Amino acid sequence: MKIDIISVVPGLLESPFAHSIMKRAKDKGILEVNVYNLRDYTTYPRAQVDDYQFGGGAGMVMMIEPLVNAIESLQKNTSYDEVIFLTPDGETFNQKTANTLSLKNNLLLICGHYKGIDQRVRDHFITKEISIGDYVLSGGEIAAAVIVDSVGRLIPGVLNNETSALTDSFQDNLLSPPVYTRPEEFRGWKVPEILLSGNHVKIEQWREEQSLLRTKERRPDMLDEID
Ligand code: ADE
């Protein structure tokens, strides 16, 4: 999968994909992530990419021309399955969307800044608008990193143990059960007996119960979605 990202602050995206699972995915050639600086696509003096909004009001707006130059230039080499704008008024991102996006070949992510981007870019180029939650970030870069990470780890071959993504919280509309590792006892706090029993049927049963309990307590809204 290839994910291209357009940003005015490309430096913000240098580190998130340079470590751990994302690095491994890139090293294995399963995931390619390219970050493009919007300022390389403007024809305005002093690399200007934003301007005052028509109608007045506080806050700058990202101009249409640099964005369209960047999008069309990248589209010459790549046919994108989705052109995604990261914005707090987009549809809320969740595991289902991550699953869907992980099946695509090429994605283009556009990071907004300031008051947002000229609406005409949204009307004519954007195929999907995503928010990562009901709060406002200072730009779309952190949101883009969240999406690349959550989508990237779902691509087959990225995780060592393929089943580990399948047992993640949210994959079946349930939160994950508690997990433990050595030592069996620490300051008198013991690991649940059942996990040491070697009885895999019983262990699986316990984990399912714990998942359900945790979901009931913390996210009862998720249970309404199970059909
Ligand atoms: N840009 C600013 N806030 C955002 C959010 N919550 N999700 C996606 N992009 C954003």
Residues whose N, C-alpha, C, O or C-beta is under 5 A from the ligand:
A	BS01	ADE	L86 T87 P88 I130 S131 I132 G133 Y135 V136 L137 G139 G140 A143
